C-alpha cells in the first residue's frame, strides 16, 4: 500500500498516450498475490483498488503462479520489463522502506528504457 502513490504517479506520467501518440510509452500492470486467505476475495481487492484510485489493470494471482515464476519472497515486488519481454530491473519490497531510494532508481530505469 505504501507503493500506491508511486504506482499512480508512474501510471499518470508514463501510462497514457502522450502528444499525438496512440500508445502509452509504458504499461503499468499490477499482479495481486494475497498474503492471507482474506486477501483472495476479489470483491474486496476491487474495492481496495478503487479506494486507492489505481486505474491500471491488476491481475489476481490467488494460486501464486506468477509469484513463484518470479521467485518472489517480498510483498510488494516491482519489476521493469522491456518491450521485448525481458526483465531489466526489479525491486523487492517497498520502494521507500527505511529511506531507500527505490522509487528514484526505478524512475531513472524507466527513463533509460524509454530512450532505447
Order of alpha helices (4+ residues) and beta strands (2+ residues): alpha-beta-alpha-beta-alpha-beta-beta-alpha
